[in-house]
Amino acid sequence: MTSAKTQPARGMRDFLPEDVRKREYVISVIRNVYERYGFEPLETPAVENIETLLGKYGEEGNQLIFKILKRGVHEQTGEADLALRYDLTVPLARVVAEYRDKVPRFFKRYQIQPVWRADRPARGRFREFYQCDVDVLGSRSMSVEAELISAASVALSALGFDDFIIRLNHRRALTAILMAAGVSLEQHDQALVALDKLDKIGRKAVQDELQERKVGQAAADQLLDFFVELGSLDHAAEIAAGESRVEKTQALNAATLGRVVEFVGSNELGAQGVDELRAILDFAAAIGAAKRIKVDPTLARGLSYYTGAIMEINVKDLPGSLGGGGRYDGLVGMFLGQDLPACGFSLGLERIIVVMTERGMFPATLLTTPAELMITVWSDDSLKESLSLATELRKEGLRVDLYPEADKLGKQFKYAASRNIPFVVILGDDERSRGEISVKDMTTGEQRSINRSLAAAELRRALSEREQNT
Amino acid sequence: MTSAKTQPARGMRDFLPEDVRKREYVISVIRNVYERYGFEPLETPAVENIETLLGKYGEEGNQLIFKILKRGVHEQTGEADLALRYDLTVPLARVVAEYRDKVPRFFKRYQIQPVWRADRPARGRFREFYQCDVDVLGSRSMSVEAELISAASVALSALGFDDFIIRLNHRRALTAILMAAGVSLEQHDQALVALDKLDKIGRKAVQDELQERKVGQAAADQLLDFFVELGSLDHAAEIAAGESRVEKTQALNAATLGRVVEFVGSNELGAQGVDELRAILDFAAAIGAAKRIKVDPTLARGLSYYTGAIMEINVKDLPGSLGGGGRYDGLVGMFLGQDLPACGFSLGLERIIVVMTERGMFPATLLTTPAELMITVWSDDSLKESLSLATELRKEGLRVDLYPEADKLGKQFKYAASRNIPFVVILGDDERSRGEISVKDMTTGEQRSINRSLAAAELRRALSEREQNT
């Protein structure tokens, strides 16, 4: 008998009970908020036909897709016909095309499932991770963007976050800025990949990367100068005293959009982008989400399918974002054969959990014990009675663990203590002859006998008393 | 723009909102029961290192594993280094070996996650499907088998099943029976694969398959004769009148075990197996689960890792089982390097849902609407006010959909009706000038104006009234 390798696969994680309970808590809070916004749940398979996924995420994305070998006699060809989903957006686009008669005209769905990327694992970056997506399909109204921003904000607030910022930009405004800086159209995708890293790696590194990606020196300089100048607006607003946070944010956003308009001049794409951003800000103000939003013309978002507004949520002490999204009016059309406007937002469950854990944001009540009480086993003869009592108490809704075999009583107590089980029940020979059970409170050490027929009622009373005391 | 293939991959399924709600209902009921038994949640990655999975499921299993191509420059080798998990048992064994210091001595875990098998798809058989597993590691006591049977029974009862039977057998008893029939030891695995199909394909087909699998004619005949004779015991018990169901079941089980003892003679494995089955029946009687259990010496279970008791749950109108499990004392040792007793039970979520759907077993309250009310949009000018009202009502906990753009009011009503949303709110120019909103009850057609500031309270009242009336 040899001992095999027992770690999970590289970049993947096992979740022990305490981890699962944390994850389930976060998911349930997010789900609850999404349901209040009228979003409905969708689930799709982990595995997609490979042609569904290839070519949707740009060249960098293609390389990160886990591909599944053909089976049986075809295995030897080394070819792949299936792949693990890379995100939840492409499967959504496929679903909408496949069930166009079953989904409503405005399809508002949420989907909370894992995705897989063959990325280099790092702190907070895994090869299997959950995304919590909300998308609205079927409308070009900017109310959609505002609702998505609102839903994500409310979800984060419900989890206890109070310091996040939602960065907002528009792909058309960005295109106009690139054009105005003199970046040629065929270099835009390359430029966006580099620009997307500005907040992570800084101006110098982005400048180098732009050069590597063959963006002309003059254009790169003009672009980065403009962005640095916008940064100083930020600073100017910061020192403007005597204004409330909302007013300051709104003034800064207006100033930023003003500078974008000046910079892009008469570029029509740019004007459209800025108009849409203004509409989103206006709607967001109506729903009280405006104070969170910061217009940031440097925000690029990596994925190539965005066509309109793009957004990203950041908190101070986390490099990278807690979530992001945007409008992608073209993607669904690739499957549907006709254009369908779409806009979505994805919260990153893993990062949310990392930050919540570091900040101690999980409610204390979450750290539940595996059971409310444990029933000991006095002897082989009494095991049947312990089983029978466990059944009775479970029928009453109590969470009951049963020590599975006869053992020294001290060992059984130790076991219950090591698992933080608050009450232990003893069914010894004495107790049984008197028609009683003994209950030990593991916190106080107090032990008392109670009538067997009152067990459920007494234990429930003791448990609720304990809850009130903690 | 070309329209791509939009079906899910072969044998996989998309779950639209109504499907997801059904699945979540079943999962939450099962989870709740398992928690009452002191089981704790575990989750493991979909993807495992390929060597973790290969060789654990026999040759037939190996062929059904989805393998993942190496990435980057290694992709061209056509080799696989990862694979999708095939069940939740092997990952559990790996986890226990990896975290031996973190998991309790008796590890009781439940795990409700999808698994993948490259099986030929058929009615109720998919390539991605959920398993709901409970396992107890660390004890050889038959109380474990009894608790698992009880938990699975209670879960099925909580879902509304009242006609299921739990077939129970023991691998050692089966081995003894095969030996007594004259099947040579090296043919046992082959014989079990064929025998496992007895209830599905009948005696004649099993006889043919036994022959194909090189089990001698005489041994095959003796084996099948014995099983047919046991079937007549069943019939005899069926016609024994005047006894309760529990008594009849217990008498039949005792008679069956008696015949097994006679048939296997002095075989020590057989005696051990029968003793353990008797202990399980005894414990099951103590917890009121005995009436469900039928000892069935023909039950084989396909997987090769079982070492002790095996069980399977059947209902009348479903070929195949709703779930099954057994004791596998050797598997964890393959990872841990030392033996660890283990026993588990797996409920098949997909089949449970198929039967519940066919029988109409889902609660009526489950078919919820996507939202409790929808807010219409009177004009572009009023969109902001609709958004703001939606935000207010959601803050009060109501599930609110918002029509995303200005449109003909009739069209908006139609849309709400098609989605079964019970109340529609109108914020027209008249209403707004009076500080009111109009609410239309979509069931009665009644429409009335209410003060804007009382909107949440009034709508909540109307919703709870409606609930009481249905």
Contacts between the chains, C-beta under 8 A, distances in Angstrom:
chain1	res1	chain2	res2	distance
A	1	B	333	5.5
A	1	B	334	6.5
A	1	B	337	6.8
A	1	B	338	7.9
A	2	B	334	7.5
A	2	B	337	7.4
A	3	B	97	7.1
A	3	B	334	8.0
A	3	B	335	6.5
A	3	B	336	6.8
A	3	B	337	3.5
A	4	B	51	6.8
A	4	B	52	6.8
A	4	B	94	7.7
A	4	B	97	7.9
A	4	B	334	6.2
A	4	B	335	5.2
A	5	B	49	6.5
A	5	B	51	6.8
A	5	B	52	7.2
A	6	B	94	5.1
A	6	B	95	7.9
A	6	B	97	4.3
A	6	B	98	4.0
A	6	B	335	5.2
A	7	B	98	6.1
A	8	B	44	6.9
A	8	B	45	5.4
A	8	B	48	7.4
A	8	B	94	7.8
A	8	B	98	7.7
A	9	B	45	6.2
A	9	B	47	5.2
A	9	B	48	5.8
A	9	B	49	5.0
A	9	B	82	5.6
A	12	B	45	3.6
A	12	B	47	5.9
A	13	B	45	6.6
A	14	B	42	7.5
A	14	B	43	7.3
A	14	B	44	5.1
A	14	B	45	7.1
A	14	B	91	7.9
A	14	B	95	5.3
A	14	B	98	7.1
A	14	B	99	7.3
A	15	B	42	6.8
A	15	B	43	4.1
A	15	B	44	7.5
A	16	B	42	6.6
A	16	B	95	7.9
A	16	B	99	6.5
A	16	B	102	6.2
A	16	B	103	7.3
A	17	B	40	3.7
A	17	B	41	5.5
A	17	B	42	6.5
A	17	B	109	7.2
A	19	B	43	7.6
A	20	B	40	7.9
A	20	B	41	4.0
A	20	B	42	6.6
A	20	B	43	5.3
A	21	B	41	6.8
A	23	B	43	7.5
A	24	B	41	7.4
A	35	B	399	5.7
A	36	B	394	4.6
A	36	B	397	7.0
A	36	B	398	7.0
A	36	B	399	5.2
A	36	B	400	6.7
A	37	B	394	6.5
A	37	B	400	7.2
A	37	B	401	7.8
A	38	B	370	5.7
A	38	B	371	4.1
A	38	B	374	7.6
A	38	B	399	6.4
A	38	B	400	6.2
A	38	B	401	3.2
A	38	B	402	7.1
A	40	B	17	3.7
A	40	B	20	7.9
A	40	B	370	5.0
A	41	B	17	5.5
A	41	B	20	4.0
A	41	B	21	6.8
A	41	B	24	7.4
A	42	B	14	7.5
A	42	B	15	6.8
A	42	B	16	6.6
A	42	B	17	6.5
A	42	B	20	6.5
A	43	B	14	7.3
A	43	B	15	4.1
A	43	B	19	7.6
A	43	B	20	5.3
A	43	B	23	7.6
A	44	B	8	6.9
A	44	B	14	5.1
A	44	B	15	7.5
A	45	B	8	5.4
A	45	B	9	6.2
A	45	B	12	3.6
A	45	B	13	6.6
A	45	B	14	7.1
A	45	B	128	5.0
A	46	B	46	5.8
A	46	B	84	7.6
A	46	B	114	6.7
A	46	B	116	7.4
A	46	B	128	6.4
A	47	B	9	5.2
A	47	B	12	5.9
A	47	B	66	7.2
A	47	B	84	7.6
A	47	B	116	6.9
A	47	B	127	7.6
A	47	B	128	6.5
A	48	B	8	7.4
A	48	B	9	5.8
A	49	B	5	6.4
A	49	B	9	5.0
A	51	B	4	6.8
A	51	B	5	6.8
A	52	B	4	6.8
A	52	B	5	7.1
A	63	B	71	7.6
A	63	B	72	7.2
A	66	B	47	7.2
A	66	B	68	5.3
A	66	B	69	7.8
A	66	B	71	7.4
A	66	B	82	7.3
A	67	B	68	6.8
A	67	B	69	4.6
A	67	B	71	8.0
A	67	B	75	7.3
A	68	B	66	5.2
A	68	B	67	6.8
A	68	B	68	5.7
A	68	B	69	7.2
A	68	B	84	7.6
A	69	B	66	7.8
A	69	B	67	4.5
A	69	B	68	7.2
A	69	B	69	5.6
A	69	B	78	7.4
A	69	B	80	5.4
A	71	B	63	7.6
A	71	B	66	7.4
A	71	B	67	7.9
A	71	B	118	4.8
A	72	B	63	7.2
A	75	B	67	7.3
A	76	B	78	7.3
A	77	B	78	7.1
A	78	B	69	7.5
A	78	B	76	7.3
A	78	B	77	7.1
A	78	B	78	2.1
A	78	B	79	7.7
A	79	B	78	7.7
A	80	B	69	5.4
A	82	B	9	5.6
A	82	B	66	7.3
A	84	B	46	7.6
A	84	B	47	7.6
A	84	B	68	7.6
A	91	B	14	7.9
A	94	B	4	7.7
A	94	B	6	5.1
A	94	B	8	7.8
A	95	B	6	7.9
A	95	B	14	5.3
A	95	B	16	7.9
A	97	B	3	7.2
A	97	B	4	7.9
A	97	B	6	4.3
A	98	B	6	4.0
A	98	B	7	6.1
A	98	B	8	7.7
A	98	B	14	7.1
A	99	B	14	7.3
A	99	B	16	6.5
A	102	B	16	6.2
A	103	B	16	7.3
A	104	B	370	7.8
A	104	B	415	7.3
A	104	B	418	7.1
A	104	B	419	5.7
A	105	B	415	6.5
A	106	B	403	7.6
A	106	B	404	5.8
A	106	B	415	7.8
A	108	B	370	7.6
A	108	B	401	7.3
A	109	B	17	7.1
A	114	B	46	6.7
A	116	B	46	7.4
A	116	B	47	6.9
A	118	B	71	4.8
A	127	B	47	7.6
A	128	B	45	5.0
A	128	B	46	6.4
A	128	B	47	6.5
A	136	B	404	6.8
A	138	B	404	7.8
A	139	B	404	4.0
A	139	B	405	5.5
A	140	B	405	7.6
A	141	B	383	7.4
A	141	B	404	4.7
A	141	B	405	3.9
A	143	B	377	7.8
A	143	B	383	5.7
A	143	B	387	5.9
A	143	B	402	7.1
A	143	B	404	5.1
A	143	B	405	6.7
A	144	B	404	5.4
A	146	B	387	6.3
A	147	B	387	7.3
A	147	B	390	7.8
A	147	B	402	6.7
A	147	B	404	7.6
A	150	B	391	6.6
A	154	B	394	7.5
A	282	B	384	6.9
A	283	B	383	7.3
A	283	B	384	6.2
A	283	B	387	5.7
A	286	B	384	4.1
A	286	B	385	7.4
A	286	B	387	5.1
A	286	B	388	4.6
A	286	B	391	7.9
A	287	B	387	5.2
A	287	B	388	5.9
A	287	B	390	7.6
A	287	B	391	4.2
A	288	B	391	6.4
A	333	B	1	5.5
A	334	B	1	6.5
A	334	B	2	7.6
A	334	B	3	8.0
A	334	B	4	6.2
A	335	B	3	6.6
A	335	B	4	5.2
A	335	B	6	5.2
A	336	B	3	6.8
A	337	B	1	6.7
A	337	B	2	7.4
A	337	B	3	3.5
A	338	B	1	7.9
A	370	B	38	5.7
A	370	B	40	4.9
A	370	B	104	7.8
A	370	B	108	7.5
A	371	B	38	4.1
A	374	B	38	7.6
A	377	B	143	7.8
A	383	B	141	7.4
A	383	B	143	5.7
A	383	B	283	7.3
A	384	B	282	6.9
A	384	B	283	6.2
A	384	B	286	4.2
A	385	B	286	7.4
A	387	B	143	5.9
A	387	B	146	6.3
A	387	B	147	7.3
A	387	B	283	5.7
A	387	B	286	5.1
A	387	B	287	5.2
A	388	B	286	4.6
A	388	B	287	5.9
A	390	B	147	7.8
A	390	B	287	7.5
A	391	B	150	6.6
A	391	B	286	7.9
A	391	B	287	4.2
A	391	B	288	6.4
A	394	B	36	4.6
A	394	B	37	6.5
A	394	B	154	7.4
A	397	B	36	7.0
A	398	B	36	7.0
A	399	B	35	5.7
A	399	B	36	5.2
A	399	B	38	6.4
A	400	B	36	6.7
A	400	B	37	7.2
A	400	B	38	6.2
A	401	B	37	7.8
A	401	B	38	3.2
A	401	B	108	7.2
A	402	B	38	7.1
A	402	B	143	7.0
A	402	B	147	6.6
A	403	B	106	7.5
A	404	B	106	5.8
A	404	B	136	6.8
A	404	B	138	7.8
A	404	B	139	4.0
A	404	B	141	4.7
A	404	B	143	5.1
A	404	B	144	5.4
A	404	B	147	7.6
A	405	B	139	5.5
A	405	B	140	7.6
A	405	B	141	3.9
A	405	B	143	6.7
A	415	B	104	7.3
A	415	B	105	6.5
A	415	B	106	7.8
A	418	B	104	7.1
A	419	B	104	5.7
